[in-house]
Amino acid sequence: MSKDRRNISLDPEVNESIDANVVFSDLVNEWTRQYFIEGNTYNVEKAMLETMLEQVEDSRETMHEQVDEMHDELAAKFQAEIEHLDSVGYDEKKQVGSEAQWAEALDVLKNAARDTTNPAIKNWAGKLNVSPEELVERLIEEHGSGGSTRSQLNSLS
């Protein structure tokens, strides 16, 4: 069934109070039928309110869908970031000590025996998450071969 086109004008306050998602042709068609064909203003008002209620519910449903979509996108983004961290093997225990920790270790151990079996070397190597060999190498780089080495201690016996 084809429809005839008509133009209507609305008062500004009426136009501003109508939801932008309202389908005017359906509304006007129903109200006009009720009013002019059936002569029933009660039904026109009721039909208008029912139509507006239906459109409000549709808008609400659309908004819920949009919120769910945003939630899903954020959840997927965070999950992807977590998986990325897992894939690169992020493990706090594998991280090398901070510069401040290294500075403290190198200062405390500057006169210590440059020996990988030295309990102090082992302790600080554990704190820094490096091997005792790496710590001894850094001590020698920073402070030279000062401190006693195992071979020096053995030669004294």
PyMOL commands that set and color helices and strands:
alter all, ss='L'
color gray80, all
select helices_A, chain A and resi 12-17+24-37+41-87+92-94+99-108+119-128+132-143+150-156
alter helices_A, ss='H'
color red, helices_A
deselect
rebuild
show_as cartoon
